[in-house]
């Protein structure tokens, strides 16, 4: 399975628990990808220790997560997100 784990207010709510989850899921052959609406800018980059632990980190640049992952050819089986509306909806950027 490909599992998408949100970063802000999901992973950050209990990093130790999610680290255990990532380790167990990967040991069982699953992929745990951190999928965040953050931009890939120095001020928004996910900490390196999580980048190394997760199967992958994907930045959507404020775009809806599901279409972003599908466009990359990496559809997600399970989403874990504190704001599930952003799986299908872009974030309002004020631009």
N, C-alpha and C positions, 0 to 999 in steps of 0.2 A: 504494500500500500504506500501511496504518497500522502503524507500528512503535512498540512500547512499549519504552522504555528505563528500567530501574530506576535509581534515584539512588545510594543508599548501597551501597558496595562494588562497584558496577558502573561508573556514570559516575565516581564519585570515585576509582576505582582507576587511571584514566588519562584525566583530563579533556581533555587536549590531543588525544588520539586520538579520543575521542568527539565533540569539537567538529568535527574534520575529517569524521567520519562523518555527523554531523547536517547539515553544510554540503553534502556531496556528495549525501546522500539527498534533501534538500529541493530541490537543483538539478535532480535527476532526477524531481521531481514527487511525491515521497513525503512523508508526514506522520510526523514523529518526535515522539512525545509522551512526556514523562517521566511515568511512572506510579509513584507512591510510596505506601507504606503510612503515611507520615507524616501527622500532623494539620495542618490549616491554622491553625497557631498561630504567633505571632511567633517562638517558640523553635525551630520546626521548618520554617520557610519555606525553600524552595529559593532559593539565591542569585539575585538579579535578573538577572545576566548570562546565566545558563542559561535562566531564564524567558523572556528576550527572544530567545534563540537557538533554542530548541525551538519546535515548532509549538504546543505547549500543555503545561501542567503540571497533572496531576490528582492530588489527595490523596484516598486512600481511607479515611482514619481507621481504620487497622488492619484493614480488611475485605479480603476476597479481591479481587484485582485484576480478573480476567476478568468475574465477575458485575457488578462495579461499572461497568466500561466498557460492558458490554452494556446495563445499565439506563439508561445515558446515551445509548444509541443510537449508540455509537461502538465497534463490535467491532474487535478488534485482529487483524491478519494475522500479525505476527511479534512474539514476546516475547523480550527480551534481559534476563536477570535472573540474579543470582548465587544466588538462593534460589527456584527455580521452584515449589516447593511453595506459595508464597504467591500464585501466580497463581490457584489454586483454593481455598486455605485461608485463613481469617481468622488473624490473629496472636493469640496468647494475651496478654491485657492484664493479667491478674492481678486483674481487677475481680470 
